[in-house]
Amino acid sequence: MRKGIHPENYRVVAFKDMSNDDVFLTKSTANTNETIEVDGVEYPLVKMEISRTSHPYYTGKSKLVDTAGRIDKFKNKYAKFKK
């Protein structure tokens, strides 16, 4: 393999799904300032809005996660057309 082309900070990172508080560990180079303790070990923490444990495609459920308020904005915009 060529030297010097691979990232140096490849490590185990905790990813936390903020919609259902699920935490899973995987290797990553993602930069983060926060940490979390999992099973007595402290890991760098990356927060996500949606993951495989909350996405409707993977869960088979129609759960809507709207953190940006897009649905309310849409309803307010088109409320004038409602009969």
Secondary structure, DSSP 4 states (H G I P E B T S, - for coil): --TT-S-S--EEEEEEETTTTEEEEEEE----SEEEEETTEEEEEEEES--TTT-HHHH-S-----SS-HHHHHHHHHGGG--
